[in-house]
Each structure stands twice: as C-alpha cells, then as structure tokens.
C-alpha cells in the first residue's frame, strides 16, 4: 500500500472507486432479480462473473489505497490503515 493518502487529484483512485461502486450497484440489482428468478442461469453466470471482477478490483484497490471497509473484508497492515484514507465526505 502507498504510505501516503490518496490526493484529491489522484485520478486512478477515483476511477477505481467509481468502478467498484458501479459493480456494487449491478450486483445488488442482479441479486434482487435472482430473488424472483432463481433459475435464470444467464443471470447467475453474469452475477458470478461480476462478483469475480469486483473481487479482483477490490484487491487491487486495497493494495494501492488501503481497506474499503473498516471491518471484515480486508486485513490491516501496521499501523492500522483505516484512518489513513480519505473519509467519505472527502471523496
């Protein structure tokens, strides 16, 4: 991980974060669709493909910028990284 916090003009940070948000949105929508269409194989395949893409992108993001969440999804390095990134109102 970079020791410095991402700067306001760090375009890669914002591009990756926007991609993650878009994937999260689509995955939530697919999840809702699959609640009512559990046998739709094409949608299940799309859900699994996008889940894999999100997992890879989140891993890359966290290696560069630190954890996306402060609990349960990523290990922390020493010192604790969560407080080093920008706060939601800074993004």
C-alpha positions, 0 to 999 in steps of 0.5 A: 500500500502507498504510505501516503493518502490518496490526493484529491487529484489522484485520478486512478483512485477515483476511477477505481472507486467509481468502478467498484461502486458501479459493480456494487450497484449491478450486483445488488440489482442482479441479486434482487432479480435472482430473488424472483428468478432463481433459475435464470442461469444467464443471470447467475453466470453474469452475477458470478462473473461480476462478483469475480471482477469486483473481487479482483478490483477490490484487491487491487484497490486495497493494495494501492489505497488501503481497506474499503471497509473498516471491518471484515473484508480486508486485513490491516497492515501496521499501523492500522490503515483505516484512518489513513484514507480519505473519509467519505465526505472527502471523496 
